[in-house]
Amino acid sequence: MKKILILIITFLPLILYGQNDIQLSQQFLSRVNYNPAATGASNYINVFLLGREQWLGFRDAPSTQVLNAHNYFNNINSGMGLSVTNDRIGIESSINAKLAYAYYVQFENSYLSFGLGAGILYKNLDTDRFRAETSSVYDDETLASYIGRSNKVNPDFDFGIEYNTEKFQIGASVTHLNLSPIKIDNLQSGRHIYFYSKYTFPIDLDWKLAPTVVVNMSSFPIMSLDLNTMAYYRERFWFGASLRASDEFVLESVVGIIGLYITDFLGLGYSYDFNIGPIGRYTSGSHEVSLRARIGKSDTGGGGKTPRFFE
């Protein structure tokens, strides 16, 4: 009974407002999901796959799958790619499919990129599974308004900017640019604003340390904050940890991350979220597995090659 109660308390805000943007622990491996300005930020053709199972132990807990693919075209100083996410929580599921474009302005030892993402956001409610234990629940106007509303397709646009040097990275983006920042429900996400920064400290010839800060602001929840530090060994092996806090800086989870490039072009990553607070007593945590392929290519563009960092 207690487990059912905590499940209701945990999921009720999501039932009322929708899950908005996906939440990932290995987002640093592919920023294209929330900032199209990162499209093509590599000397490789990048393909990224990720699966996340959140709050194991709860029925119909969040489940997320991600596919990103992007490439840089040197002859037009541009990156192009696509991003597809599939997300499910409770009776709600969504598919967000976008094409992304980024234009790069090159400086002597740095570059600035501007990106635009365009696509669709499809949301679906399995209203056949919506059942109340007592008829009084249907007296609530908010819940009752969803009965009979099954799915919706919205056009979807993102915009972002990113600046990189060899050691420093900073970026900002807006997702669901054309959607209302206030009107949020199960069939429409709200606008999100992201700010992030990363700095890489070379420790010696083999090791690097890279702390990262990511802030996500939206109407619901108002803000989330991720503080992450990763250690990299010879660009082949990485491990680190994150702290995730919600609005009012309440600690939500502690995350452990590890990864390895099996070959020069194929990498595996894994992360485990240990939930803090009451919900942690009822779930065995959240798991993420990622697969990253970077395909080598020849430099066929015109003009000088744009410097690439962090990828």
N, C-alpha and C positions, 0 to 999 in steps of 0.2 A: 504493500500500500504506500509506504514511504517513497519507494522508487517511482511509482506512478505519479505521486504528488510532485516530486522534484522535477519529473519530466514535464508535467503540465506547466509548472512555474517557469522552467527554462525555455520552453518552446512557445509559450503564449505570446510574447512580444514578436516572435518571428511569424507566427500565424497571423497576427494582426497587421504587420507591416511588411512582410516579405524579407528575404535574406539579403537583399541588396548585393553588393559585390562579393565575390568569393574571397575567402581568407586562407592564405597559404603560408606555410612556414619556410618553404624554399623559393620564395618569390625572387630572391636575389639572383637565381640562376636564369630567370627570364622575365625581364621587366615589361615585355611587350603587352602583357595582359592589361596593365593599367597605365602605360605610357607609350604611345605609338612613336615618340621621338627616339626610343631605344631600338627601333626596327633597323636592322642592318649594322648594329654596333659590334661588328666582328669582321675579321678577315676570312671567315668561313661561312658556308651555308649552314645555318643552325636549325636543327629540329629538336623540339623539346616536348616530352610526354610526361604527364604527372597524374597520379591517382591519390586521392586523399579520402580517408575514412575517419570521420570525426566523432568523438564521444561514443566509442564502442561500448556496447552494453545497453544502449537505448534503442528501442524499436524506431525505425524510420529516422535515424540520426542523419546529419548532413553527410552527403557523399558527393565528391567532386572529381571530375576528370578534365584535363587540360591538354590541348595540342597547340603548339606554336611552331611556325616555320618562317624564316626570314633570311634575306640576303642583301648584301650591299653591292650596288652597281657603280663602279668607280667613274665610268664615262659620263654619268649624269649626276654624280655626287648625291646619290639617293639610295635609301633602303626601302625595300618592299617586302611585304609578308602577309601572313594571315594568322588569326588567333581564334580558336574555337574552345568554348568551355561548356561543359554539361554539369549542372548542379541540381541536387535533389535534397529536399528536407521535408519530412512529413508528407502532406498531401500536395506540396508544391514542387514543381520541377521547372527548370529553365534551360534554354540553350542560347548562348550568345556567340554569334559568328560575325567576325569583322575582318575586312581588309585594312592593312596599315601601310602608310607611306611616311617617310621621313626625309627631309632635305638637310644636307650637312654643309656647314660653313667651316672651312678649314683655316686655322691660324698656324703659326710656326710650330708650336708644341702643344696644341690643344684643338678641340673642335666643339662647335655648337650645333645642335640639331633641333629641328622643329618637326613635329609629327602630327598626322591626322589619321584617325581610325573611323571607318564607316561600315555599317552592317545592320544586322537585325538583332533584336532581343525578343525571344519567344518565351512566354510564360504560360504554364498550364496548371490548373487545379483539378485534382481527381476528386470531384465533388461526390462521387458515389461512395467514397471512403469516409466522408464527413458525417460522423454520427455523434449525437449527443447522448449522454447517459440519462439526462432528464430533459423534458420538453422545455423547461424554463430557460435553458441555454439559448434557445432560438428567440427568446424575447429580446436578447441583446441586438440592437439594430446593426451594429458593426459586423457581427458574425453573420447575422441573417442576410446581410446585403451580398455576401459572397455566394450564397446558394444560387445555382443556375448560371454563374459566370465561370466558364470552363477554361478559356484560353484567350490569349491576346498576343499580337505581333506589333512591336514598335520599331520604327527606324531608330538607329542608335549611332551616336557620334562621340568620339573622344578627341581631345587635343592635348599636346604636351610639348615640353621643352626640356632639353638636357645639355649640360656642359661638362666636358671631360678634359682633364689633363692626365699625365702619366700616373699621378698618385691620387688625384681628387676627382670626385664626381658629385654633381648636384642636379636635381631634376624636380619638376613639378608638372602635374597633369590634372585634367578634369575628365571624368568618365560620365557617360550618359548626359552629354552636354545639352542635348535638346529636350531632356525630360525635366520635369519640375523638381526643384530641390526640396519641396514641401509635400507635394501630393504623392505619397508613397502607399502602395498597398500590395497585395499578393500578385497582381497582374501588371505592376509598374514599379521599376526600381527608381530610387532617388539619385540625384546627382552626387558624385563623390569628388573630393579634392585631395590630391596626394602631394606630399612634400617628402623628399628623401635626400640623404647625403651619405657619402662613403669616402673614407680616406684609407689609403694603403701604406703601412709602415714596413719598409724592408728591414728585416732583422739581420739577415746575413744573405749569402748567395743562394741559400736553399729555402729559407723561410720568409713568409710575409704575414703580417697581421692586418686585418681589415675590419674596423668597427663601422657599423651602419646604423642609421636612424631612419625610420619610416613613419610618417604621420598620415593617417587617413581620417578625413573629416567629412561628415555627412549629416543629414537630418536625423537619422536613426541608425545606429547610435551616433551621438554627436562627434565622438572622436575615439580613435584607437591609436596606440603607440607601440612600435616594435623597436627594441634595442638589441642589436645583434653584433657579435664579434666572431669572426672566422679566422682560422689559421690555415695557411696554404703551404704545402711542401712541394717544391719543384713543379708547381702548376699541375701536379698529378693527384695529390691527395689533400683533402680538406676536412676540417672538423671545427665545430664551434657550438655556441649556445645563444639563445634569444630569451628575452623577457618580453611578454606581451601584456600591456595594460589597457583597460577600457577607459571610458569617460571618467573624469575625476581621478585618474591615475590609480585605479584599483587593479592590483595585479591579478591577471586571469590565468596565465600559464607560463611554465618554464619549458623551453624547447631545446632538445639536443639534436645536433645535425652532424652527419658524416657522409663523405662521398669519395669516390675514386674514379679516375680515368683508367678503365681496363686496357684500352689501347690509346693511341694518340687522338683518336677521333670518337671514342665511345665512353661515356661516363655514367655511373650509377650514383644516385643519392638517396639517403634515407633520413627521415626526421621523426622524432617522437615528442608529442606534446603531453606534458604532465600537468593536468588541470589543478588549479589552486582553488580553495574555497569549498563550499558544500557540495558542488557538483562532482568534485573529485572523489567523493566517497562512493559514487554510484556508476562511475565509468572507469574503464581501464586505460583511458587516454585516447589520443588521436595519432594516426599513423599516416605518413606520406612516403611514397616511393616515386622517384623520378628517373627518367632515362633521357640522356642528352647526347645527340649525335652532331658532330661538327665535321662537315665535309670539306676537304681541301679543294682549292680552286686556283686557277692561274689568274694573274693580274692582266685583265684584258681591257681595262678602261683607258680613257685618254687622260693625259695630265698626270700630276704627281699623285701618289697613293696616299689617301687620308690615313693619319695615324689611328691606331686602334688600341684601346686600353680595357682592362678588366674582363675581357671575354675569353 
